[in-house]
Amino acid sequence: MKTALVWFKTDLRITDNETLLKAASQNDSVIPVYCFDDSHFAVTPYGFKKTGDFRAQFLMESLIDLDRNLRALGSGLLILKGKPEIEIPKAVKHYKAVKVYAKREVAFEEKRTENLVQSELWKLRCEFLTFSTSTLYHAEDLPFSIKNIPDVFTDFRKKTEKDAAIRLAFEKPENIKSPEIPKLELPNLKQLGLKKIIMDPRAAFEFAGGESQALKRLDYYFFESNLISTYKKTRNGMAGPDYSSKFSSWLALGCISPRFIYQELKRYESLYTANESTYWLVFELLWRDYFRFMMKKYPNRFFYKNGLKNSDSSTSKIDFQKLHNWIEGKTGVDFIDANMIELKLTGFMSNRGRQNAASYLCNDLVIDWRYGAAYFEQQLIDYDVCSNWGNWAYLAGVGNDPRGSRYFNIEKQAIDYDKDKSFRNLWLKKQ
Ligand SMILES: Cc1cc2nc3c(=O)[nH]c(=O)nc-3n(C[C@H](O)[C@H](O)[C@H](O)COP(=O)(O)OP(=O)(O)OC[C@H]3O[C@@H](n4cnc5c(N)ncnc54)[C@H](O)[C@@H]3O)c2cc1C
């Protein structure tokens, strides 16, 4: 009797989940687990929580949905809480598991936890298998080794599009054999140092966690509304649910995979239309891949003040009053303030808003960009370590931007993207 654990992390789905599928087909019995890692709810050296209220709620909803979907296949989700390097081996001993299957990590802290778990499992003679399941292109299919990936996005994109293929998504398992898995028991928010959110009625979108919601949104954005066919024209919008796909939060927690999105996009193209808008979604997903591969190439450099330039990790003197005003949306620059208030009250900000808010912090307030990145980490529902720190470093001029520094003229941006002030009026009205 071969028993295996599947350790879910940011891959909270059953479709296109190689980790789950392999575990189910190679073992007699499988125990799916999720561990609330204490370190994910700690406070960072920048003074912000690693996980804020908005993302915590989305995570809980995603776990409830995953448990429901696993139960429909004959299994369920076992919840652990503590340090993964202690809790995962404990569960291995309890269930006499001989293998643990998990998603392969790339970022520094995630990799460190993965290594700690692996060495504890070795002591138990338990095999640890990891699978690369987050990207559109598989790392092994790239036309370069990780250390030779071009540091300029366009070079990376052109060669990858020309010389690599995107693998097919995996089907979901037909069934999963598991022992009786106890009823889902999630820690309450208070235990995690968090509180229940009250969503501002002006929120661009009602985010609800879980694979089922992700699939619903995809169906809506592609097939029901056809919005995908105009995405390139609308994607720089700032207000409302439909100017962009809003896939990011589900992608960040792995409720949906980029390969599944790609497959559905191809189906859409074959049924309806293939145009520059349908291509542009793939282009954006390539940015996502790129930051992930860059994190693999430079594991901890994205967290240094000078990023890829050199490894200075000192902290600069910070004007905390200015930082506070930026966070609270009280800088006096209405375009920045409207965006920052949206983020504070909803856990979301458009890509246009993020670029401007980041540029303003780095170039106008001249504050160490890592404080901004750490605040976004706390606040964003769609926080993803590679996309967040990669984009921030890029805008701070210490990442992958060949132009060096990228200064946004906020006044001009406000005119270009919010000419009639409707976005600013929405968020700057009396709260
Ligand atoms: C300072 C800053 C911080 C950011 N932090 C994050 C983050 O923590 N998590 C995150 O998912 N995105 C981040 N982004 C990228 C981008 O802003 C969001 O992915 C996007 O706004 C999410 O909305 P959407 O899903 O509707 O995007 P769409 O425009 O519909 O794009 C589709 C998908 O492509 C990917 N994508 C689009 N733009 C980017 C980009 N610049 N970099 C990486 N992937 C991209 C996302 O997965 C997104 O869901 C950040 C951007 C900036 C400038």
The ligand as an SDF file (V2000), in Angstrom:
LIG
                    3D

 53 58  0  0  0  0  0  0  0  0999 V2000
    4.4050   47.8200   -9.2360 C   0  0  0  0  0  0  0  0  0  0  0  0
    3.6210   46.6430   -9.7920 C   0  0  0  0  0  0  0  0  0  0  0  0
    3.3380   45.5530   -8.9750 C   0  0  0  0  0  0  0  0  0  0  0  0
    2.6540   44.4600   -9.4850 C   0  0  0  0  0  0  0  0  0  0  0  0
    2.3770   43.3940   -8.6480 N   0  0  0  0  0  0  0  0  0  0  0  0
    1.7520   42.3010   -9.1360 C   0  0  0  0  0  0  0  0  0  0  0  0
    1.4750   41.1720   -8.3130 C   0  0  0  0  0  0  0  0  0  0  0  0
    1.8500   41.1140   -7.1340 O   0  0  0  0  0  0  0  0  0  0  0  0
    0.7820   40.1320   -8.8700 N   0  0  0  0  0  0  0  0  0  0  0  0
    0.3880   40.1420  -10.1710 C   0  0  0  0  0  0  0  0  0  0  0  0
   -0.2310   39.1750  -10.6160 O   0  0  0  0  0  0  0  0  0  0  0  0
    0.6560   41.1680  -10.9810 N   0  0  0  0  0  0  0  0  0  0  0  0
    1.3160   42.2480  -10.5180 C   0  0  0  0  0  0  0  0  0  0  0  0
    1.5590   43.3160  -11.3370 N   0  0  0  0  0  0  0  0  0  0  0  0
    1.2200   43.2120  -12.7830 C   0  0  0  0  0  0  0  0  0  0  0  0
   -0.1800   43.7260  -13.2120 C   0  0  0  0  0  0  0  0  0  0  0  0
   -0.3920   45.0140  -12.7010 O   0  0  0  0  0  0  0  0  0  0  0  0
   -1.3060   42.8090  -12.7620 C   0  0  0  0  0  0  0  0  0  0  0  0
   -1.0200   41.4760  -13.1210 O   0  0  0  0  0  0  0  0  0  0  0  0
   -2.6320   43.2040  -13.4350 C   0  0  0  0  0  0  0  0  0  0  0  0
   -2.9340   44.5410  -13.1560 O   0  0  0  0  0  0  0  0  0  0  0  0
   -3.7300   42.3060  -12.9440 C   0  0  0  0  0  0  0  0  0  0  0  0
   -4.9680   42.5980  -13.5430 O   0  0  0  0  0  0  0  0  0  0  0  0
   -5.5780   41.6360  -14.6680 P   0  0  0  0  0  0  0  0  0  0  0  0
   -5.5050   40.2230  -14.2480 O   0  0  0  0  0  0  0  0  0  0  0  0
   -6.9030   42.1730  -14.9990 O   0  0  0  0  0  0  0  0  0  0  0  0
   -4.5180   41.8590  -15.8410 O   0  0  0  0  0  0  0  0  0  0  0  0
   -4.6510   41.6460  -17.4110 P   0  0  0  0  0  0  0  0  0  0  0  0
   -4.2900   42.9250  -18.0750 O   0  0  0  0  0  0  0  0  0  0  0  0
   -5.9300   41.0360  -17.7870 O   0  0  0  0  0  0  0  0  0  0  0  0
   -3.4560   40.6320  -17.7320 O   0  0  0  0  0  0  0  0  0  0  0  0
   -3.6300   39.2220  -17.7910 C   0  0  0  0  0  0  0  0  0  0  0  0
   -2.6080   38.5490  -16.9000 C   0  0  0  0  0  0  0  0  0  0  0  0
   -1.2820   38.7880  -17.3850 O   0  0  0  0  0  0  0  0  0  0  0  0
   -0.3810   38.8980  -16.2920 C   0  0  0  0  0  0  0  0  0  0  0  0
    0.2350   40.2250  -16.3010 N   0  0  0  0  0  0  0  0  0  0  0  0
   -0.2290   41.3670  -16.8570 C   0  0  0  0  0  0  0  0  0  0  0  0
    0.6630   42.3720  -16.7070 N   0  0  0  0  0  0  0  0  0  0  0  0
    1.6980   41.8510  -16.0170 C   0  0  0  0  0  0  0  0  0  0  0  0
    2.9300   42.3770  -15.5620 C   0  0  0  0  0  0  0  0  0  0  0  0
    3.3020   43.6640  -15.7610 N   0  0  0  0  0  0  0  0  0  0  0  0
    3.7650   41.5660  -14.8820 N   0  0  0  0  0  0  0  0  0  0  0  0
    3.4410   40.2760  -14.6590 C   0  0  0  0  0  0  0  0  0  0  0  0
    2.3030   39.7220  -15.0930 N   0  0  0  0  0  0  0  0  0  0  0  0
    1.4440   40.4980  -15.7590 C   0  0  0  0  0  0  0  0  0  0  0  0
   -1.2090   38.7240  -15.0260 C   0  0  0  0  0  0  0  0  0  0  0  0
   -1.1200   37.3850  -14.6180 O   0  0  0  0  0  0  0  0  0  0  0  0
   -2.6150   39.0650  -15.4820 C   0  0  0  0  0  0  0  0  0  0  0  0
   -3.6190   38.4280  -14.7290 O   0  0  0  0  0  0  0  0  0  0  0  0
    2.2590   44.4420  -10.8400 C   0  0  0  0  0  0  0  0  0  0  0  0
    2.5410   45.5380  -11.6510 C   0  0  0  0  0  0  0  0  0  0  0  0
    3.2140   46.6250  -11.1460 C   0  0  0  0  0  0  0  0  0  0  0  0
    3.5010   47.7850  -12.0440 C   0  0  0  0  0  0  0  0  0  0  0  0
  1  2  1  0
  2  3  1  0
  2 52  2  0
  3  4  2  0
  4  5  1  0
  4 50  1  0
  5  6  2  0
  6  7  1  0
  6 13  1  0
  7  8  2  0
  7  9  1  0
  9 10  1  0
 10 11  2  0
 10 12  1  0
 12 13  2  0
 13 14  1  0
 14 15  1  0
 14 50  1  0
 15 16  1  0
 16 17  1  0
 16 18  1  0
 18 19  1  0
 18 20  1  0
 20 21  1  0
 20 22  1  0
 22 23  1  0
 23 24  1  0
 24 25  2  0
 24 26  1  0
 24 27  1  0
 27 28  1  0
 28 29  2  0
 28 30  1  0
 28 31  1  0
 31 32  1  0
 32 33  1  0
 33 34  1  0
 33 48  1  0
 34 35  1  0
 35 36  1  0
 35 46  1  0
 36 37  1  0
 36 45  1  0
 37 38  2  0
 38 39  1  0
 39 40  1  0
 39 45  2  0
 40 41  1  0
 40 42  2  0
 42 43  1  0
 43 44  2  0
 44 45  1  0
 46 47  1  0
 46 48  1  0
 48 49  1  0
 50 51  2  0
 51 52  1  0
 52 53  1  0
M  END
$$$$
